[in-house]
């Protein structure tokens, strides 16, 4: 694992990480960053086509046509849509924590609200923001929208309020929640001071905001779904057919075949770091013969971890290119291959997905599982052999000095032993609970304690063939449950392919954990991890990420100290962080200089208004008026755009 690969794999919380076989390292990084940038508006079909492209020329042509298909005023030299999009995205990153937050994503999709009402600091309600949108003929959306964001119990980031799913009781502050308060009473309490906020808690459509229907479903959920689906509906995708026939690419109308495979996730701990491990075994790996006579397959493993709010906490893609002679091909068919890997993970309740794609045959398999990694979770691995680890490296499916050989199919023969290692401060109770009637529960006895580890082995020769739940209880509470099958015959064990990382990777893992905390909205925890990094890891890749965390904890001086270094590229998000940090510190001259540089990425009304306000505060009213007039002219030009201009566009050729 190279440090640069680690950093770029998660840099700016990339939404799509893919491999580029024919690209250089710098080109690969550029495309990963671009996919991250356009993730909120790229459709699933567009992503599928882009991932099929094999040459740099095709990717550049795709990028050009991607923006051309969205150009709202095709006759002008500039692409107004692209300029507006990057302005929105930059504003979302500077003010709302990026497009992973609810406010940031809505801002990118819908643009600036016609009006924002802020209710922060009230004794009656938690911190709230009400965004009012006047719809400009967008399909599926009503002409007027209420979008309410609130901070649950005034903790964490603002989240979108779903009328009908969320209750107006969640809007009340704790001081007004003493005793039993009904929804009707909550509505009256809120309405007495903030009538519009009360109506917005009933429906996103003002006409539906009627207190008489406070407990009934309405159109809100459908409207919010339509908002999130706007990129799929509004993007002109006719240009994609220009790529489907390119030699060496895949026509996206072709339905990829699902590949039979089994996978399992395990939680482990090594050197104070918790890891999410995966083990995956395809039922068969189809190959293609190359000119040298070898059987080859291009396998891509995509691991993604999301929290309950749908935020991407971690994402990574790895490639394996198999090149097999006849003997290895035969061994694979007889014994199968099992692929093991691991990734550092923060504590929490997550949804993990593992996708395996055979790029050679366009087959795929997907495994999804809910995983718990917090203090109540038990690091454990179950398999067919526990052996001593003979390496100081970070090895998948390992705990302490032990490693488990595991088969994710969880099938065992009568001549085998069911073995496991787990971390527990108390001796656990381990049982096999039969799923078949008439079978007896089998208890695993004499688990061996090795420090904080417990190692157990259960010979299966006396266990009746059948399906069982392996259940681990600790002090009466179930902490692990896995399905295992005992067969009446032995089966060959798979051949292992696993990713082993050197001990020096620990600092890289600390950086990744910091990014995961940042992605999860825990900026302070992220900063703790970043500050523990050695100086060698404070470089051009990591510094912008660290600066974003500092900005979120309001260490604006720290942001300037990091980003004003000569070695840091002054990209769009970096300039916004610098400009906004200067504003917070009242360094208006420097703020003006940075926002002037932001203009090269797009001359937007918002940026001009910001510059106008800065120069007005500096006492330069003439310059302030110039920028405000420019903002008004740009806004007027935007509003004068004819609604049927989109329909007049010709399909790009």
LONULUM-509093 format. One line per 3 residues: number of its first residue (from 1); for each residue x, y, z of C-alpha. Coordinates in steps of 0.02 Angstrom, whole numbers, plus 50000, padded with zeros to 5 digits. Layout:
BEGIN
NUM> X/Y/Z  ...
END
This chain:
BEGIN
1> 50000/50000/50000  50077/50165/49948  50040/50318/50051
4> 49989/50417/49900  49865/50285/49850  49793/50287/50024
7> 49773/50475/50022  49698/50487/49848  49582/50340/49880
10> 49481/50443/50001  49530/50622/49958  49382/50741/49972
13> 49270/50590/50011  49267/50525/49833  49098/50452/49786
16> 49162/50344/49645  49331/50259/49646  49375/50160/49490
19> 49528/50089/49406  49607/50156/49248  49716/50021/49170
22> 49791/50131/49034  49814/50293/49132  49960/50366/49224
25> 49950/50394/49411  49918/50581/49390  49782/50549/49261
28> 49700/50421/49373  49696/50546/49516  49623/50681/49403
31> 49480/50570/49347  49443/50511/49523  49433/50691/49580
34> 49321/50736/49433  49201/50594/49471  49197/50656/49650
37> 49158/50832/49590  49014/50782/49475  48948/50639/49583
40> 48791/50734/49640  48731/50758/49459  48802/50608/49367
43> 48670/50478/49325  48695/50293/49354  48697/50259/49168
46> 48828/50394/49138  48938/50319/49273  48920/50146/49196
49> 48972/50212/49026  49119/50310/49097  49183/50159/49191
52> 49184/50060/49029  49298/50184/48939  49474/50121/48909
55> 49568/50268/48833  49612/50443/48892  49542/50514/48731
58> 49371/50437/48762  49367/50500/48941  49406/50677/48886
61> 49274/50668/48750  49149/50601/48877  49189/50743/48998
64> 49163/50873/48861  48996/50799/48808  48941/50774/48989
67> 48944/50963/49014  48881/51002/48839  48726/50896/48869
70> 48685/51007/49019  48725/51177/48943  48571/51283/48973
73> 48621/51416/48844  48714/51322/48705  48741/51476/48598
76> 48860/51563/48718  49049/51533/48733  49032/51486/48917
79> 48941/51337/48989  48826/51424/49111  48769/51262/49190
82> 48947/51207/49229  48991/51377/49301  48835/51379/49408
85> 48861/51200/49466  49039/51230/49527  48983/51390/49612
88> 48845/51294/49702  48963/51153/49749  49093/51275/49813
91> 48964/51366/49917  48900/51201/49987  49077/51150/50035
94> 49114/51317/50117  48950/51338/50211  48866/51170/50231
97> 49004/51042/50246  48997/50984/50065  48873/50884/49963
100> 48863/50740/50087  48762/50848/50207  48577/50872/50178
103> 48591/51060/50156  48741/51044/50041  48658/50918/49926
106> 48495/51016/49915  48593/51174/49878  48685/51089/49735
109> 48527/51015/49663  48410/51165/49680  48527/51313/49696
112> 48508/51461/49811  48339/51471/49899  48229/51621/49865
115> 48225/51649/50052  48309/51576/50207  48232/51595/50379
118> 48345/51552/50526  48273/51504/50695  48435/51470/50789
121> 48448/51523/50970  48264/51512/51009  48206/51446/51179
124> 48055/51361/51101  48132/51266/50956  48296/51183/50912
127> 48409/51263/50783  48312/51267/50619  48328/51339/50445
130> 48179/51355/50328  48222/51367/50143  48089/51432/50027
133> 48104/51387/49842  48005/51457/49698  48010/51319/49568
136> 48054/51371/49391  47960/51237/49296  48065/51089/49351
139> 47976/50926/49315  47891/50842/49462  47910/50988/49582
142> 47772/51105/49644  47785/51292/49610  47826/51331/49793
145> 47926/51227/49915  47961/51228/50102  48120/51134/50146
148> 48153/51127/50332  48322/51081/50408  48346/51055/50595
151> 48478/50999/50721  48411/50856/50827  48425/50910/51008
154> 48541/51047/50944  48676/50915/50916  48767/50880/50753
157> 48734/50945/50579  48570/51007/50508  48466/50866/50432
160> 48318/50877/50314  48148/50867/50399  48029/50741/50316
163> 47849/50793/50357  47747/50638/50395  47903/50541/50444
166> 47978/50667/50563  47866/50740/50698  47850/50922/50748
169> 47891/50859/50922  48071/50846/50859  48068/51034/50825
172> 48027/51081/51004  48172/51118/51121  48195/51008/51274
175> 48128/51145/51390  47958/51130/51305  47956/50941/51304
178> 47929/50914/51491  47783/50799/51522  47671/50730/51386
181> 47654/50843/51233  47546/50790/51086  47583/50834/50905
184> 47436/50954/50905  47503/51041/51060  47677/51048/50984
187> 47604/51129/50828  47516/51262/50933  47673/51298/51035
190> 47778/51321/50877  47643/51416/50784  47620/51544/50925
193> 47792/51614/50887  47840/51545/50717  47685/51511/50611
196> 47780/51479/50450  47898/51357/50535  47747/51265/50606
199> 47668/51249/50433  47832/51187/50360  47832/51046/50489
202> 47670/50982/50411  47716/50979/50226  47847/51036/50101
205> 47702/51105/49997  47629/51263/50076  47454/51223/50011
208> 47456/51058/50107  47519/51136/50269  47355/51120/50362
211> 47353/51084/50548  47202/50973/50525  47309/50847/50430
214> 47458/50849/50547  47454/50661/50579  47413/50605/50401
217> 47530/50564/50256  47550/50695/50120  47650/50724/49962
220> 47809/50777/50053  47904/50612/50038  47867/50602/49852
223> 47923/50781/49821  48086/50755/49916  48116/50596/49817
226> 48087/50695/49657  48218/50822/49712  48349/50688/49739
229> 48303/50610/49571  48323/50771/49472  48492/50722/49396
232> 48415/50565/49322  48268/50662/49249  48353/50820/49188
235> 48513/50755/49110  48510/50737/48920  48581/50562/48899
238> 48566/50544/48710  48752/50576/48692  48791/50412/48780
241> 48756/50313/48623  48913/50393/48551  49015/50286/48669
244> 48924/50121/48663  49000/50067/48497  49179/50119/48535
247> 49297/49973/48516  49345/49898/48683  49199/49974/48780
250> 49039/49900/48845  48867/49946/48782  48772/49993/48940
253> 48611/49922/48868  48692/49751/48891  48635/49671/49052
256> 48784/49610/49151  48763/49436/49222  48761/49407/49407
259> 48902/49299/49472  48868/49172/49609  48978/49211/49759
262> 48977/49208/49949  49051/49342/50061  49067/49381/50246
265> 49120/49532/50348  49220/49516/50509  49275/49644/50638
268> 49455/49630/50699  49579/49734/50797  49766/49750/50771
271> 49884/49869/50860  49744/49973/50931  49654/49996/50763
274> 49489/49916/50721  49469/49841/50548  49325/49788/50440
277> 49379/49628/50352  49297/49545/50205  49312/49370/50137
280> 49237/49329/49967  49233/49168/49867  49162/49164/49689
283> 49077/49004/49638  49171/49016/49473  49288/49141/49391
286> 49271/49142/49203  49429/49186/49111  49489/49234/48937
289> 49641/49164/48849  49775/49291/48806  49898/49277/48658
292> 50028/49196/48773  49910/49054/48814  49873/49107/48993
295> 49697/49116/49064  49664/49293/49127  49530/49385/49225
298> 49521/49566/49279  49435/49572/49449  49383/49733/49536
301> 49331/49736/49721  49232/49888/49777  49205/49910/49964
304> 49086/50046/50024  49031/50091/50201  48885/50208/50234
307> 48805/50271/50394  48619/50276/50432  48605/50448/50352
310> 48673/50380/50187  48840/50470/50203  48987/50379/50127
313> 49107/50347/50270  49235/50246/50175  49255/50188/49997
316> 49394/50097/49908  49423/49996/49752  49557/49867/49721
319> 49603/49769/49567  49672/49594/49545  49728/49534/49375
322> 49735/49346/49372  49855/49262/49252  49843/49074/49265
325> 49928/48930/49178  49832/48769/49153  49886/48696/49321
328> 49830/48849/49420  49669/48860/49320  49630/48680/49365
331> 49672/48709/49548  49556/48860/49551  49414/48757/49479
334> 49440/48616/49603  49472/48716/49762  49407/48891/49718
337> 49490/49056/49765  49448/49157/49920  49494/49341/49925
340> 49528/49424/50094  49560/49607/50133  49540/49733/50273
343> 49508/49919/50298  49517/50029/50455  49346/50076/50522
346> 49280/50197/50653  49148/50150/50780  48967/50156/50728
349> 48820/50067/50650  48849/50052/50462  48789/49972/50302
352> 48933/49889/50210  48928/49831/50030  49057/49732/49933
355> 49044/49721/49744  49151/49604/49641  49156/49637/49454
358> 49241/49523/49329  49285/49654/49197  49338/49516/49078
361> 49162/49445/49067  49058/49589/49140  48991/49478/49279
364> 48962/49544/49453  48910/49498/49629  48854/49609/49773
367> 48855/49570/49958  48773/49690/50082  48773/49678/50271
370> 48735/49786/50422  48889/49798/50533  48913/49862/50710
373> 49088/49923/50752  49061/50018/50914  49106/49972/51094
376> 48968/49840/51104  49032/49747/50952  49143/49595/50973
379> 49295/49577/50861  49289/49395/50805  49329/49281/50659
382> 49261/49105/50631  49339/48977/50514  49411/48805/50494
385> 49585/48836/50567  49663/48955/50691  49851/48968/50674
388> 49988/49079/50741  50025/49230/50635  50206/49231/50578
391> 50212/49413/50525  50214/49586/50605  50112/49651/50458
394> 49928/49696/50454  49846/49534/50397  49661/49506/50360
397> 49560/49396/50478  49688/49415/50618  49676/49453/50803
400> 49829/49470/50912  49956/49337/50865  49827/49228/50778
403> 49753/49216/50605  49598/49121/50549  49581/49025/50387
406> 49400/49055/50341  49279/49003/50206  49136/49129/50183
409> 49023/48988/50125  49028/48932/50309  49022/48747/50261
412> 49115/48615/50359  49142/48428/50339  49133/48294/50475
415> 49322/48278/50482  49348/48464/50512  49353/48577/50663
418> 49253/48737/50686  49377/48862/50756  49373/49046/50804
421> 49461/49187/50894  49374/49332/50979  49412/49478/51094
424> 49314/49484/51257  49345/49545/51433  49230/49408/51500
427> 49224/49223/51457  49089/49206/51323  48962/49066/51303
430> 48973/48988/51130  48838/48872/51063  48780/48794/50900
433> 48591/48816/50893  48512/48696/50766  48393/48763/50634
436> 48321/48590/50606  48191/48515/50723  48244/48370/50831
439> 48427/48424/50839  48514/48464/51001  48606/48624/51044
442> 48794/48598/51049  48894/48699/51175  49076/48740/51144
445> 49176/48708/51302  49352/48741/51359  49385/48901/51262
448> 49569/48947/51289  49610/49121/51354  49761/49208/51280
451> 49768/49381/51361  49617/49475/51296  49585/49339/51167
454> 49482/49180/51176  49522/49037/51057  49399/48894/51037
457> 49397/48734/50934  49247/48619/50908  49279/48451/50821
460> 49129/48415/50709  49140/48226/50701  49006/48210/50837
463> 48895/48350/50767  48748/48295/50660  48749/48365/50482
466> 48631/48513/50466  48615/48701/50477  48658/48793/50638
469> 48672/48967/50709  48839/48996/50794  48790/49110/50939
472> 48909/49198/51057  48836/49268/51219  48929/49381/51340
475> 48851/49402/51512  48681/49352/51442  48687/49469/51291
478> 48706/49403/51115  48855/49484/51030  48880/49374/50877
481> 48772/49262/50768  48831/49174/50610  48754/49035/50507
484> 48860/48878/50482  48821/48716/50390  48891/48547/50440
487> 48900/48427/50292  48909/48238/50287  49067/48245/50180
490> 49228/48345/50174  49260/48476/50040  49424/48549/49974
493> 49475/48711/50058  49497/48867/49951  49660/48947/49895
496> 49691/49113/49983  49722/49280/49899  49745/49414/50032
499> 49808/49591/50049  49948/49606/50178  50008/49780/50228
502> 50173/49821/50316  50182/49885/50494  50228/50058/50426
505> 50049/50073/50361  49985/50115/50535  50006/50303/50510
508> 49913/50290/50345  49772/50201/50434  49765/50342/50563
511> 49742/50467/50421  49603/50361/50345  49516/50351/50514
514> 49527/50541/50526  49443/50555/50356  49309/50433/50408
517> 49269/50539/50561  49264/50692/50449  49146/50604/50328
520> 49035/50554/50474  49023/50734/50534  49140/50716/50684
523> 49266/50851/50640  49341/50862/50815  49380/50676/50817
526> 49453/50693/50643  49570/50831/50701  49629/50723/50846
529> 49685/50590/50723  49762/50712/50602  49865/50797/50738
532> 49941/50629/50786  50013/50604/50612  50201/50618/50586
535> 50260/50770/50490  50303/50666/50336  50117/50637/50306
538> 50074/50822/50306  50085/50848/50119  49991/50922/49972
541> 49867/50778/49973  49826/50776/50158  49835/50961/50204
544> 49673/51017/50115  49580/50877/50203  49653/50925/50372
547> 49613/51108/50339  49431/51067/50305  49420/50981/50474
550> 49499/51132/50559  49374/51246/50474  49229/51143/50540
553> 49293/51160/50719  49316/51347/50688  49505/51347/50697
556> 49515/51476/50558  49692/51530/50600  49746/51348/50582
559> 49665/51342/50410  49764/51493/50351  49926/51426/50424
562> 49906/51265/50326  49834/51324/50161  49939/51480/50136
565> 50096/51372/50120  50176/51387/49948  50168/51199/49918
568> 49977/51192/49931  49885/51205/49766  49760/51348/49771
571> 49615/51250/49700  49433/51306/49707  49391/51225/49875
574> 49557/51284/49949  49523/51463/49895  49349/51456/49972
577> 49419/51391/50136  49548/51529/50135  49424/51665/50091
580> 49294/51613/50219  49424/51589/50355  49487/51765/50324
583> 49309/51829/50338  49286/51741/50505  49448/51819/50567
586> 49399/51992/50500  49551/51993/50385  49450/52078/50249
589> 49593/52129/50132  49653/51949/50121  49474/51885/50104
592> 49447/52000/49955  49606/51936/49872  49551/51755/49889
595> 49374/51786/49828  49446/51880/49680  49540/51720/49636
598> 49380/51619/49658  49304/51719/49513  49418/51631/49389
601> 49314/51475/49421  49153/51566/49380  49085/51744/49387
604> 48932/51711/49495  48807/51828/49579  48847/51753/49749
607> 49034/51784/49734  49006/51962/49673  48889/51997/49818
610> 49019/51929/49939  49153/52042/49864  49033/52189/49870
613> 49000/52161/50055  49187/52147/50090  49232/52309/50001
616> 49085/52398/50082  49152/52346/50253  49323/52408/50200
619> 49248/52579/50160  49270/52566/49972  49090/52600/49923
622> 49128/52630/49740  49207/52458/49720  49068/52381/49824
625> 48938/52456/49706  49032/52388/49555  49021/52210/49622
628> 48841/52227/49678  48791/52294/49507  48884/52149/49428
631> 48790/52026/49541  48623/52105/49494  48665/52097/49308
634> 48714/51914/49320  48555/51873/49417  48450/51966/49288
637> 48534/51873/49146  48497/51708/49233  48314/51752/49259
640> 48294/51808/49078  48340/51634/49014  48191/51570/48915
643> 48114/51412/48989  48103/51328/48818  48288/51351/48775
646> 48328/51178/48842  48201/51102/48722  48284/51188/48573
649> 48450/51102/48602  48503/50979/48470  48570/50812/48519
652> 48760/50819/48521  48847/50721/48386
END
